[in-house]
Amino acid sequence: MDEIRKILDALNDPLPAIRTSAVQEVGKLKIKSVVDEVIKLLLTDPSPLVRDNSAFTLGELGESRAVPYLIKSLKEDEDEWVRKSSAKALGILKAKEAFDVLVSALKDSSSAVRRSSARALGQIGDKRAIKHLEELLNNDENVLVKKYVKEALKNLEK
């Protein structure tokens, strides 16, 4: 219990590096009791690194109540790594309600966001994604994006 108290305190530390480490510990230790605090960091922390790790941690925790906040983050965060981690978490959570925003994210300016969104669509398993993924495969120049799209299509064709 003392350890959780220390982690909770660290989530509010003035230093972004400390908040980032605390968020990572929450995910590693699967401390679901602080999900609300991690959601708050995802939405409001001034540090992109803290927001990025918060998105990833929410996926690790398997908390489906985080889905609407991850969707918001994927749509609205200005940092590409936060959007990438939000897409990744939505895939881990198999968030079917994120289908439309993930399809939109296939057109993101960041190849990292496009990759994570493609993978997430493959994890969610909605076959409607196939046509969008095939379009991305035919039009995207990035080799890694194409690799992730092929993997997602394989998952969807099972």
C-alpha positions as CSV (number, residue, x, y, z in Angstrom):
1,M,0.0,0.0,0.0
2,D,2.9,2.3,0.8
3,E,4.3,1.7,-2.7
4,I,1.0,2.7,-4.3
5,R,0.9,5.9,-2.2
6,K,4.4,6.8,-3.5
7,I,3.4,6.1,-7.1
8,L,0.2,8.3,-6.6
9,D,2.3,11.1,-5.3
10,A,4.8,10.7,-8.2
11,L,1.9,11.0,-10.7
12,N,1.6,14.6,-9.4
13,D,5.3,15.4,-9.3
14,P,6.3,18.7,-10.9
15,L,8.9,17.0,-13.0
16,P,7.7,15.3,-16.2
17,A,10.3,12.6,-16.0
18,I,9.0,11.5,-12.5
19,R,5.4,11.6,-13.7
20,T,6.4,9.5,-16.8
21,S,8.2,6.9,-14.6
22,A,5.2,6.8,-12.3
23,V,2.8,6.1,-15.1
24,Q,5.0,3.4,-16.4
25,E,5.1,1.7,-13.0
26,V,1.3,1.9,-12.9
27,G,1.2,-0.2,-16.1
28,K,3.9,-2.6,-15.1
29,L,2.3,-3.3,-11.7
30,K,-1.3,-3.2,-13.1
31,I,-2.5,-0.7,-10.5
32,K,-6.1,-0.3,-11.8
33,S,-7.1,1.8,-8.8
34,V,-5.4,4.9,-10.3
35,V,-7.0,4.7,-13.8
36,D,-8.8,8.0,-13.3
37,E,-5.5,9.7,-12.5
38,V,-3.9,8.2,-15.6
39,I,-6.8,9.4,-17.8
40,K,-6.4,12.9,-16.3
41,L,-2.7,12.9,-17.3
42,L,-3.6,11.7,-20.8
43,L,-6.0,14.6,-21.3
44,T,-4.3,17.4,-19.4
45,D,-0.6,16.9,-18.8
46,P,1.6,19.5,-20.5
47,S,4.3,17.0,-21.3
48,P,3.8,14.9,-24.5
49,L,6.0,12.2,-23.0
50,V,3.7,11.8,-20.0
51,R,0.6,11.8,-22.2
52,D,2.2,9.2,-24.5
53,N,3.0,6.9,-21.6
54,S,-0.4,7.4,-20.1
55,A,-2.1,6.2,-23.3
56,F,0.2,3.2,-23.4
57,T,-0.5,2.4,-19.7
58,L,-4.3,2.6,-20.2
59,G,-3.9,-0.1,-22.8
60,E,-1.7,-2.2,-20.5
61,L,-4.3,-1.9,-17.8
62,G,-7.1,-3.3,-20.0
63,E,-9.5,-0.7,-18.8
64,S,-12.3,-0.3,-21.3
65,R,-13.7,2.8,-19.5
66,A,-10.6,4.6,-20.9
67,V,-11.7,4.1,-24.5
68,P,-13.6,7.4,-24.9
69,Y,-10.6,9.3,-23.6
70,L,-8.2,7.4,-25.9
71,I,-10.5,8.2,-28.8
72,K,-10.4,11.8,-27.9
73,S,-6.6,11.8,-27.6
74,L,-6.2,10.0,-31.0
75,K,-8.4,12.6,-32.6
76,E,-7.2,15.8,-30.9
77,D,-3.7,15.5,-29.4
78,E,-1.2,17.6,-31.3
79,D,1.7,15.2,-30.6
80,E,2.0,12.3,-33.0
81,W,3.5,9.9,-30.4
82,V,0.5,10.5,-28.1
83,R,-1.8,9.7,-31.1
84,K,0.2,6.6,-31.9
85,S,0.0,5.3,-28.4
86,S,-3.7,6.1,-28.2
87,A,-4.3,4.0,-31.4
88,K,-2.1,1.2,-30.0
89,A,-4.1,1.1,-26.7
90,L,-7.4,1.1,-28.6
91,G,-6.2,-2.0,-30.5
92,I,-5.1,-3.7,-27.3
93,L,-8.5,-2.9,-25.8
94,K,-10.2,-4.2,-29.0
95,A,-12.3,-1.1,-28.8
96,K,-14.9,-1.6,-31.6
97,E,-16.4,1.9,-30.8
98,A,-13.0,3.4,-32.1
99,F,-13.5,2.0,-35.6
100,D,-14.4,5.3,-37.3
101,V,-11.6,7.3,-35.6
102,L,-9.0,4.6,-36.4
103,V,-10.1,4.6,-40.0
104,S,-9.7,8.4,-40.1
105,A,-6.3,8.1,-38.4
106,L,-5.1,6.0,-41.4
107,K,-4.8,9.4,-43.1
108,D,-2.8,11.0,-40.3
109,S,0.3,12.9,-41.4
110,S,2.4,10.7,-39.1
111,S,3.4,7.3,-40.4
112,A,3.7,6.1,-36.8
113,V,0.0,6.9,-36.2
114,R,-1.0,5.3,-39.5
115,R,0.9,2.1,-38.5
116,S,-0.6,1.9,-35.1
117,S,-4.1,2.6,-36.4
118,A,-3.7,-0.2,-39.0
119,R,-2.6,-2.6,-36.4
120,A,-5.4,-1.6,-34.1
121,L,-8.0,-2.2,-36.8
122,G,-6.5,-5.7,-37.3
123,Q,-6.8,-6.4,-33.6
124,I,-10.4,-5.1,-33.4
125,G,-11.3,-7.6,-36.1
126,D,-14.1,-5.6,-37.9
127,K,-14.0,-6.8,-41.5
128,R,-15.2,-3.3,-42.7
129,A,-11.6,-2.2,-42.2
130,I,-10.4,-4.4,-45.1
131,K,-11.3,-1.9,-47.8
132,H,-9.7,1.0,-45.9
133,L,-6.5,-1.0,-45.2
134,E,-6.2,-2.1,-48.8
135,E,-6.5,1.5,-49.9
136,L,-3.7,2.5,-47.5
137,L,-1.6,-0.4,-48.7
138,N,-2.0,0.8,-52.3
139,N,-1.4,4.5,-51.6
140,D,1.1,4.8,-48.7
141,E,4.8,5.1,-49.6
142,N,6.1,4.1,-46.1
143,V,7.5,0.6,-46.0
144,L,6.7,0.1,-42.3
145,V,3.1,1.3,-42.8
146,K,2.7,-1.3,-45.6
147,K,4.2,-4.0,-43.3
148,Y,1.7,-3.2,-40.5
149,V,-1.2,-3.0,-43.0
150,K,-0.3,-6.5,-44.4
151,E,-0.3,-7.9,-40.8
152,A,-3.6,-6.3,-40.1
153,L,-5.1,-7.7,-43.3
154,K,-3.9,-11.2,-42.3
155,N,-5.6,-10.9,-39.0
156,L,-8.8,-9.8,-40.6
157,E,-8.8,-12.6,-43.2
158,K,-8.6,-15.4,-40.6
